[in-house]
Amino acid sequence: MSGLTLGGPAPDFTLRDQFGQDVTLSSYQGKKAVAIFFYPYAFSGVCTGEMAGIRDRLAEFMTFDTEVLAISCDPIYSLRAFADQDGLNFPLLSDFWPHGAVATAYDVFDERKGCPRRSSYVIDKQGRVRWSVHNAMPEGRDLDEHLEQLFAVA
């Protein structure tokens, strides 16, 4: 990662969710930790499974007073259909335009594929990066192992 370090400030952003509402990372500062999940594409096999796994364990995030934000470069209309089809009841944020700007700020944008790499971050209540993991595409770690590590940090 270039410029993004554990313990350092998380790049702030405002993106639209699947309902067209603005979501700003810094609005959680002082209130909640934030788990950010970058994923390549809505409706793709690995990403669908990952988002369903997060949905199924959403109560655990709430137990740790943590907001979940999932970010892809898909347009908001695709994200709405994806959320509706799979019952994803957490914010799916569109980094569509300028294309990949937030993923680039987090150093996870794959220029060749035009999408974020599968990466996750925990941002603490003070707005600092406390944990990160980056996965190869399309393969990835076992989701349960990935989430267990995340909950150990929260």
PEQUIUR-V489296 format. One record per pair of residues at least 24 apart in sequence whose C-alpha atoms are under 6 Angstrom apart, sorted by the first residue. I is the first residue (numbers start at 1). J is the second residue. Records with the same first field share a line. If there is no record, write none. Layout:
I = J ; J
This chain:
1 = 107
6 = 129 ; 130
7 = 128 ; 129 ; 130
8 = 128 ; 129
9 = 127 ; 128
10 = 127 ; 128 ; 129
15 = 93
16 = 93 ; 94
17 = 91 ; 92 ; 93
18 = 76 ; 79 ; 80 ; 92
29 = 125 ; 126 ; 127
30 = 125 ; 126
32 = 65 ; 66 ; 125
33 = 66 ; 123 ; 124 ; 125
34 = 66 ; 67 ; 68 ; 122 ; 123
35 = 68 ; 121 ; 122
36 = 69 ; 70 ; 120 ; 121
37 = 70 ; 120
38 = 70 ; 71 ; 72 ; 118 ; 119
39 = 72 ; 116 ; 118
40 = 72 ; 115 ; 116
55 = 88
73 = 115
